[in-house]
Amino acid sequence: MNISLFLRSLFHVYVPQLCRICGGELLSGERELCRKCLDSLPRTFFEIEKDNICEQRFWGIVDMHSVFSIYYFRRGEWIQRLIHKVKYNRCRELGIVLGGEIGRIMIQNDLVKDYDMLVPIPLHYKKQALRGYNQAQLLAEGISNITGLLVCPDIIKKNIDNSTQTHKDKYERYLNTHDVYSLCVSCDTLSNKHILLVDDVLTTGNTAAACARLFSNLPNTYVGVVTLGLASI
């Protein structure tokens, strides 16, 4: 038996792990959240809906292969709380578990074959240093653990530490992401690649659109977007 797995199992015997939503003890194989609570989160099912409202947010702005969010993100509800725990309370394992749910849904709907790599939307290096990690990369790692898709966190760089998007209107969000991102690798290495951008919440889509535009002139390359939550605008 793997020693680390044995030690983790032993730790769980003496220190029961509890679901972050219901507080119940987690069963073997469950991490951070129990299956019942995961299944109770507000699903969108947009991964199986062509021209869904996630995709519509990019119409006339940038071409996307597909765009889908897994859950509805509503104020005061559990998805908002869970994402805030990942972003602001250093709950890294929770981010990986939630990313694993995205990966599970992608496998169920045969979406993994559409993509070659996962590219998390980057933070500015100052913000990432302050937080200690990028929550989008945690989600991507969770997706990768389930799907086997390669995580490529160093493809895009955020050049400007622009102010947070929170509380900005749609036009202000657009201005706040204009010319903020750049590619960190040669265009030749990205030719013929199918790229899935990963982020925590989709609101106006301006951040993802700014990143997707970086690939728009590359030959035989297309981009999609997946987020954990979909916020209203």
C-alpha positions as CSV (number, residue, x, y, z in Angstrom):
1,M,0.0,0.0,0.0
2,N,1.3,3.5,-0.9
3,I,2.7,5.1,2.3
4,S,1.2,8.5,1.7
5,L,-2.2,6.9,1.0
6,F,-1.9,4.8,4.2
7,L,-1.0,7.9,6.3
8,R,-3.9,9.9,4.8
9,S,-6.3,7.0,5.6
10,L,-4.9,6.9,9.1
11,F,-5.3,10.6,9.5
12,H,-9.0,10.4,8.4
13,V,-9.6,7.7,11.0
14,Y,-8.5,9.9,13.9
15,V,-9.5,13.3,12.4
16,P,-12.7,12.8,10.4
17,Q,-13.0,14.9,7.3
18,L,-16.2,16.9,7.0
19,C,-18.1,18.2,4.0
20,R,-17.7,22.0,3.6
21,I,-21.4,22.4,2.8
22,C,-23.4,20.0,5.1
23,G,-20.8,19.3,7.7
24,G,-21.3,15.5,7.4
25,E,-18.4,13.1,7.5
26,L,-16.9,12.3,4.1
27,L,-17.0,8.8,2.9
28,S,-14.0,7.0,1.4
29,G,-13.0,8.6,-1.9
30,E,-14.7,11.9,-1.1
31,R,-12.7,15.0,-0.6
32,E,-13.8,18.4,0.6
33,L,-17.4,17.9,-0.5
34,C,-19.8,14.9,-0.2
35,R,-21.4,13.5,-3.4
36,K,-24.9,14.5,-2.2
37,C,-23.9,18.2,-1.8
38,L,-22.0,18.2,-5.1
39,D,-25.0,16.9,-6.9
40,S,-27.2,19.6,-5.2
41,L,-25.2,22.5,-6.7
42,P,-27.2,24.5,-9.4
43,R,-26.1,22.9,-12.7
44,T,-26.5,24.8,-16.0
45,F,-26.0,21.8,-18.4
46,F,-24.7,24.3,-20.9
47,E,-22.0,21.8,-22.0
48,I,-24.7,20.0,-24.0
49,E,-26.5,23.1,-25.2
50,K,-25.4,24.7,-28.5
51,D,-25.6,28.5,-28.6
52,N,-26.1,28.6,-24.9
53,I,-26.0,32.0,-23.1
54,C,-22.3,31.5,-22.2
55,E,-21.5,31.3,-25.9
56,Q,-23.7,34.3,-26.7
57,R,-21.6,36.5,-24.5
58,F,-18.8,36.2,-27.1
59,W,-20.9,36.6,-30.3
60,G,-19.5,39.4,-32.5
61,I,-16.5,39.7,-30.2
62,V,-14.3,36.7,-30.8
63,D,-14.8,33.2,-32.3
64,M,-15.0,30.4,-29.8
65,H,-15.2,26.6,-30.4
66,S,-17.4,26.2,-27.3
67,V,-18.1,28.0,-24.1
68,F,-19.8,26.5,-21.0
69,S,-20.1,27.1,-17.3
70,I,-20.9,24.2,-15.0
71,Y,-22.9,26.0,-12.3
72,Y,-24.9,29.1,-11.8
73,F,-23.0,31.7,-9.6
74,R,-25.5,33.6,-7.5
75,R,-24.9,35.8,-4.5
76,G,-25.1,34.2,-1.2
77,E,-25.5,30.7,-2.6
78,W,-23.0,27.8,-2.1
79,I,-21.1,28.2,-5.4
80,Q,-20.2,31.8,-4.5
81,R,-19.1,30.7,-1.1
82,L,-17.0,27.8,-2.4
83,I,-15.2,30.0,-5.0
84,H,-14.6,32.6,-2.3
85,K,-13.1,29.9,-0.1
86,V,-10.7,28.9,-2.9
87,K,-9.8,32.5,-3.8
88,Y,-9.5,34.2,-0.4
89,N,-9.2,31.5,2.3
90,R,-6.4,29.4,0.8
91,C,-8.6,26.3,0.2
92,R,-6.4,24.9,-2.6
93,E,-7.6,21.3,-2.3
94,L,-11.2,22.5,-2.7
95,G,-10.2,24.2,-6.0
96,I,-8.7,21.0,-7.3
97,V,-11.8,19.0,-6.2
98,L,-14.1,21.5,-8.0
99,G,-11.9,21.3,-11.1
100,G,-12.3,17.5,-10.9
101,E,-16.1,18.0,-11.2
102,I,-15.6,19.9,-14.4
103,G,-13.4,17.1,-15.7
104,R,-15.9,14.5,-14.8
105,I,-18.7,16.4,-16.6
106,M,-16.4,16.8,-19.7
107,I,-15.8,13.0,-19.8
108,Q,-19.5,12.3,-19.4
109,N,-20.2,14.4,-22.4
110,D,-17.3,13.3,-24.6
111,L,-15.7,16.8,-24.6
112,V,-12.1,15.9,-23.8
113,K,-11.3,14.9,-27.4
114,D,-12.0,18.5,-28.5
115,Y,-9.0,19.9,-26.7
116,D,-5.2,19.4,-26.5
117,M,-4.4,21.6,-23.5
118,L,-5.8,23.5,-20.5
119,V,-4.7,27.2,-20.2
120,P,-5.7,28.8,-16.9
121,I,-6.5,32.6,-17.2
122,P,-3.5,34.1,-15.5
123,L,-3.2,36.5,-12.6
124,H,-0.7,39.3,-12.5
125,Y,2.5,38.1,-10.8
126,K,2.0,40.5,-7.9
127,K,-1.5,39.3,-7.2
128,Q,-0.4,35.6,-7.5
129,A,2.5,36.2,-5.2
130,L,0.2,37.8,-2.6
131,R,-2.4,35.0,-2.9
132,G,0.2,32.3,-3.2
133,Y,-1.5,30.6,-6.2
134,N,-3.9,31.1,-9.1
135,Q,-7.4,29.7,-8.5
136,A,-7.9,29.1,-12.2
137,Q,-4.8,26.9,-12.3
138,L,-6.1,24.9,-9.3
139,L,-9.3,24.2,-11.3
140,A,-7.2,23.3,-14.4
141,E,-5.2,20.8,-12.3
142,G,-8.4,19.2,-11.1
143,I,-9.7,18.9,-14.7
144,S,-6.3,17.4,-15.7
145,N,-6.4,14.9,-12.9
146,I,-9.6,13.5,-14.3
147,T,-9.2,14.0,-18.1
148,G,-5.4,13.7,-18.6
149,L,-5.3,17.0,-20.5
150,L,-2.1,18.9,-20.1
151,V,-2.1,22.1,-18.0
152,C,-0.1,24.9,-19.6
153,P,0.0,27.8,-17.1
154,D,2.8,29.7,-18.8
155,I,1.2,30.3,-22.2
156,I,-0.4,33.7,-21.4
157,K,1.0,36.5,-19.3
158,K,-0.9,39.2,-17.6
159,N,1.2,42.4,-18.1
160,I,-0.8,44.9,-16.2
161,D,-2.0,44.7,-12.6
162,N,-5.4,46.2,-13.5
163,S,-8.0,46.7,-10.8
164,T,-10.5,44.1,-9.9
165,Q,-13.5,43.5,-12.2
166,T,-15.9,43.4,-9.3
167,H,-18.5,46.2,-9.2
168,K,-17.6,47.4,-12.7
169,D,-20.2,47.6,-15.5
170,K,-19.9,45.9,-18.8
171,Y,-18.1,48.7,-20.6
172,E,-15.7,49.3,-17.7
173,R,-14.9,45.6,-17.7
174,Y,-14.0,45.8,-21.4
175,L,-11.7,48.7,-20.9
176,N,-10.2,47.0,-17.9
177,T,-9.0,44.0,-20.0
178,H,-7.9,45.9,-23.1
179,D,-4.2,45.1,-24.0
180,V,-3.7,43.5,-20.6
181,Y,-2.6,40.0,-21.8
182,S,0.2,38.7,-24.1
183,L,1.5,35.3,-25.3
184,C,4.7,34.0,-23.6
185,V,5.6,31.4,-26.2
186,S,6.3,31.4,-29.9
187,C,3.2,31.3,-32.2
188,D,4.7,28.3,-34.0
189,T,4.4,26.1,-30.9
190,L,0.6,26.9,-30.8
191,S,-0.2,26.2,-34.4
192,N,-2.8,23.4,-34.8
193,K,-3.6,23.4,-31.1
194,H,-7.0,23.2,-29.5
195,I,-6.9,25.3,-26.4
196,L,-9.4,25.3,-23.5
197,L,-9.2,28.4,-21.3
198,V,-10.1,27.8,-17.7
199,D,-11.4,30.4,-15.2
200,D,-13.5,30.4,-12.0
201,V,-16.4,32.7,-13.0
202,L,-17.8,33.9,-16.4
203,T,-19.4,37.3,-16.1
204,T,-19.2,39.6,-19.2
205,G,-16.6,37.3,-20.9
206,N,-14.2,40.2,-21.5
207,T,-11.3,38.6,-19.7
208,A,-11.6,35.3,-21.6
209,A,-12.2,37.2,-24.9
210,A,-9.0,39.2,-24.4
211,C,-7.1,36.0,-23.9
212,A,-8.8,34.2,-26.8
213,R,-7.9,37.0,-29.2
214,L,-4.2,36.2,-28.7
215,F,-4.8,33.0,-30.6
216,S,-7.1,34.3,-33.3
217,N,-4.5,34.6,-36.1
218,L,-2.8,31.3,-35.5
219,P,-3.2,28.6,-38.2
220,N,-5.6,25.8,-37.4
221,T,-5.9,26.8,-33.8
222,Y,-9.2,27.2,-31.9
223,V,-10.1,28.2,-28.4
224,G,-12.9,27.3,-26.0
225,V,-13.7,28.4,-22.5
226,V,-14.9,26.6,-19.4
227,T,-15.6,28.2,-16.0
228,L,-16.9,26.8,-12.8
229,G,-19.6,29.5,-12.4
230,L,-21.8,31.7,-14.6
231,A,-22.7,35.1,-13.1
232,S,-25.5,37.3,-14.3
233,I,-24.7,40.7,-15.9
